[in-house]
Amino acid sequence: MKKRNSQTIGEVLRDFFEDNTELYEKMMEIRITRAWGEVLGPSVMQYTRNLFVKDRILYVSLTSAVLRSELSMCSDRLTKSLNDYAGSQVIKKIIIR
C-alpha cells in the first residue's frame, strides 16, 4: 500500500507561500488590482488608465478630474475596502493621479 499524505491543499499552499513570500505578495498585489474593478465597478473602470502596486501603495491613473477628486477624498475607505476584498492587508495607501 502507498502511504497517503495527510496534508490538506490549504496546508500545502500555506506552507508553500510561507517559503515563497515574494510570490505570495505579488499574488496579493494582483488580487488588489482586480479588486479595483470589482469594488468600484465598470463605470470607474472606464476612467481608469493605469493601476499598479509598488511598496504597498496602489497607484491609480484616472482620466476624469472629477472622479479623481471624489475618490481622493475617500481613499482611506477605499484602502480598507480593497484590503477587505483581498482578504489581507496588502496596501497601506492609494495615490490617485
MOMO-V464407 format. One record per residue. N is the residue number from 1. PHI is phi in whole degrees, 0 to 359 (none if undefined). PSI is psi in whole degrees, 0 to 359 (none if undefined). OMEGA is omega in whole degrees, -180 to 180 (999 if undefined). Layout:
BEGIN
n:N phi:PHI psi:PSI omega:OMEGA
n:N phi:PHI psi:PSI omega:OMEGA
END
This chain:
BEGIN
n:1 phi:none psi:146 omega:176
n:2 phi:276 psi:143 omega:176
n:3 phi:279 psi:131 omega:-179
n:4 phi:264 psi:143 omega:177
n:5 phi:281 psi:132 omega:-175
n:6 phi:266 psi:4 omega:179
n:7 phi:283 psi:140 omega:174
n:8 phi:281 psi:166 omega:178
n:9 phi:299 psi:320 omega:178
n:10 phi:301 psi:318 omega:179
n:11 phi:292 psi:320 omega:178
n:12 phi:297 psi:314 omega:179
n:13 phi:296 psi:318 omega:179
n:14 phi:300 psi:315 omega:177
n:15 phi:298 psi:317 omega:-180
n:16 phi:299 psi:312 omega:-178
n:17 phi:288 psi:334 omega:174
n:18 phi:295 psi:326 omega:179
n:19 phi:275 psi:345 omega:-176
n:20 phi:229 psi:64 omega:-174
n:21 phi:297 psi:326 omega:180
n:22 phi:296 psi:320 omega:179
n:23 phi:294 psi:319 omega:178
n:24 phi:298 psi:315 omega:180
n:25 phi:298 psi:319 omega:179
n:26 phi:295 psi:318 omega:179
n:27 phi:297 psi:320 omega:179
n:28 phi:291 psi:325 omega:176
n:29 phi:296 psi:319 omega:177
n:30 phi:296 psi:321 omega:178
n:31 phi:298 psi:321 omega:179
n:32 phi:294 psi:316 omega:-179
n:33 phi:294 psi:325 omega:175
n:34 phi:290 psi:325 omega:-179
n:35 phi:297 psi:329 omega:-180
n:36 phi:307 psi:311 omega:-180
n:37 phi:291 psi:324 omega:-180
n:38 phi:290 psi:316 omega:-176
n:39 phi:286 psi:318 omega:-175
n:40 phi:264 psi:343 omega:174
n:41 phi:87 psi:172 omega:-175
n:42 phi:292 psi:332 omega:-179
n:43 phi:294 psi:322 omega:176
n:44 phi:286 psi:323 omega:-180
n:45 phi:300 psi:328 omega:-179
n:46 phi:292 psi:340 omega:177
n:47 phi:260 psi:358 omega:-180
n:48 phi:272 psi:124 omega:-179
n:49 phi:254 psi:327 omega:-179
n:50 phi:213 psi:143 omega:-174
n:51 phi:207 psi:119 omega:177
n:52 phi:205 psi:161 omega:179
n:53 phi:247 psi:134 omega:175
n:54 phi:214 psi:127 omega:180
n:55 phi:54 psi:43 omega:178
n:56 phi:65 psi:21 omega:176
n:57 phi:242 psi:130 omega:177
n:58 phi:269 psi:121 omega:177
n:59 phi:258 psi:129 omega:-177
n:60 phi:232 psi:128 omega:174
n:61 phi:253 psi:125 omega:-180
n:62 phi:241 psi:151 omega:179
n:63 phi:267 psi:352 omega:-179
n:64 phi:252 psi:120 omega:179
n:65 phi:293 psi:323 omega:180
n:66 phi:295 psi:313 omega:179
n:67 phi:296 psi:319 omega:178
n:68 phi:302 psi:315 omega:180
n:69 phi:295 psi:315 omega:-179
n:70 phi:296 psi:315 omega:-179
n:71 phi:289 psi:328 omega:178
n:72 phi:296 psi:324 omega:-179
n:73 phi:292 psi:336 omega:-179
n:74 phi:242 psi:31 omega:-176
n:75 phi:295 psi:328 omega:178
n:76 phi:296 psi:316 omega:179
n:77 phi:294 psi:322 omega:177
n:78 phi:296 psi:318 omega:179
n:79 phi:302 psi:314 omega:179
n:80 phi:296 psi:316 omega:-179
n:81 phi:297 psi:318 omega:180
n:82 phi:293 psi:317 omega:177
n:83 phi:296 psi:319 omega:177
n:84 phi:299 psi:317 omega:180
n:85 phi:297 psi:319 omega:-179
n:86 phi:285 psi:340 omega:180
n:87 phi:79 psi:18 omega:-179
n:88 phi:199 psi:158 omega:179
n:89 phi:278 psi:80 omega:-173
n:90 phi:273 psi:315 omega:-178
n:91 phi:244 psi:152 omega:178
n:92 phi:250 psi:347 omega:-175
n:93 phi:198 psi:155 omega:174
n:94 phi:238 psi:132 omega:173
n:95 phi:247 psi:119 omega:-177
n:96 phi:252 psi:125 omega:-178
n:97 phi:245 psi:none omega:999
END
